Amino acid sequence: MKQSKAKSLSLKLPSALDIKLRAVARRRGTNLSSIVREALEVYLNDKKQLEGLSFYDLAKDLIGCVDSGISDLAHNPKHMEGYGQ
């Protein structure tokens, strides 16, 4: 899947968390953004975080992203011939 342009995010951290974050970044020789992105990936890829989410919740940003080129696809019964076979 093609990645979109990177987005910015601002957030406020408690001092203790900021100290930990900076220490990890310094130890790894990287920037704060890299550490936060990695932590978010780990957290969001945890299967437990997906519990209770519907398929719609997970895919709603993809709805309408593909154009089939068929203008009557949703309402013309001929397009359903052989569906599911």
CNS distance restraints for C-alpha pairs under 8 A (distance, minus, plus):
assign (resid  13 and name CA) (resid  17 and name CA) 6.18 0.50 0.50
assign (resid  13 and name CA) (resid  18 and name CA) 5.89 0.50 0.50
assign (resid  14 and name CA) (resid  18 and name CA) 6.28 0.50 0.50
assign (resid  15 and name CA) (resid  19 and name CA) 6.16 0.50 0.50
assign (resid  16 and name CA) (resid  20 and name CA) 6.40 0.50 0.50
assign (resid  17 and name CA) (resid  21 and name CA) 6.06 0.50 0.50
assign (resid  18 and name CA) (resid  22 and name CA) 6.09 0.50 0.50
assign (resid  19 and name CA) (resid  23 and name CA) 6.12 0.50 0.50
assign (resid  20 and name CA) (resid  24 and name CA) 6.27 0.50 0.50
assign (resid  21 and name CA) (resid  25 and name CA) 6.25 0.50 0.50
assign (resid  21 and name CA) (resid  32 and name CA) 6.83 0.50 0.50
assign (resid  21 and name CA) (resid  35 and name CA) 7.34 0.50 0.50
assign (resid  22 and name CA) (resid  26 and name CA) 6.01 0.50 0.50
assign (resid  22 and name CA) (resid  32 and name CA) 6.61 0.50 0.50
assign (resid  23 and name CA) (resid  27 and name CA) 6.04 0.50 0.50
assign (resid  24 and name CA) (resid  28 and name CA) 6.12 0.50 0.50
assign (resid  24 and name CA) (resid  35 and name CA) 7.61 0.50 0.50
assign (resid  25 and name CA) (resid  29 and name CA) 5.82 0.50 0.50
assign (resid  25 and name CA) (resid  30 and name CA) 5.09 0.50 0.50
assign (resid  25 and name CA) (resid  31 and name CA) 5.56 0.50 0.50
assign (resid  25 and name CA) (resid  32 and name CA) 5.79 0.50 0.50
assign (resid  25 and name CA) (resid  35 and name CA) 6.46 0.50 0.50
assign (resid  26 and name CA) (resid  30 and name CA) 6.45 0.50 0.50
assign (resid  26 and name CA) (resid  31 and name CA) 7.65 0.50 0.50
assign (resid  30 and name CA) (resid  34 and name CA) 6.77 0.50 0.50
assign (resid  30 and name CA) (resid  35 and name CA) 7.66 0.50 0.50
assign (resid  31 and name CA) (resid  35 and name CA) 6.84 0.50 0.50
assign (resid  32 and name CA) (resid  36 and name CA) 6.26 0.50 0.50
assign (resid  33 and name CA) (resid  37 and name CA) 6.03 0.50 0.50
assign (resid  34 and name CA) (resid  38 and name CA) 6.13 0.50 0.50
assign (resid  35 and name CA) (resid  39 and name CA) 6.16 0.50 0.50
assign (resid  36 and name CA) (resid  40 and name CA) 6.10 0.50 0.50
assign (resid  37 and name CA) (resid  41 and name CA) 6.18 0.50 0.50
assign (resid  38 and name CA) (resid  42 and name CA) 6.30 0.50 0.50
assign (resid  39 and name CA) (resid  43 and name CA) 6.14 0.50 0.50
assign (resid  40 and name CA) (resid  44 and name CA) 5.85 0.50 0.50
assign (resid  41 and name CA) (resid  45 and name CA) 5.83 0.50 0.50
assign (resid  42 and name CA) (resid  46 and name CA) 6.37 0.50 0.50
assign (resid  43 and name CA) (resid  49 and name CA) 7.51 0.50 0.50
assign (resid  44 and name CA) (resid  49 and name CA) 6.38 0.50 0.50
assign (resid  45 and name CA) (resid  49 and name CA) 7.46 0.50 0.50
assign (resid  46 and name CA) (resid  50 and name CA) 7.36 0.50 0.50
assign (resid  47 and name CA) (resid  51 and name CA) 6.99 0.50 0.50
assign (resid  53 and name CA) (resid  57 and name CA) 5.79 0.50 0.50
assign (resid  53 and name CA) (resid  58 and name CA) 6.86 0.50 0.50
assign (resid  54 and name CA) (resid  58 and name CA) 6.50 0.50 0.50
assign (resid  55 and name CA) (resid  59 and name CA) 6.07 0.50 0.50
assign (resid  56 and name CA) (resid  60 and name CA) 5.28 0.50 0.50
assign (resid  59 and name CA) (resid  63 and name CA) 6.85 0.50 0.50
assign (resid  72 and name CA) (resid  76 and name CA) 5.69 0.50 0.50
assign (resid  73 and name CA) (resid  79 and name CA) 6.41 0.50 0.50
assign (resid  76 and name CA) (resid  80 and name CA) 7.79 0.50 0.50
assign (resid  77 and name CA) (resid  81 and name CA) 7.19 0.50 0.50
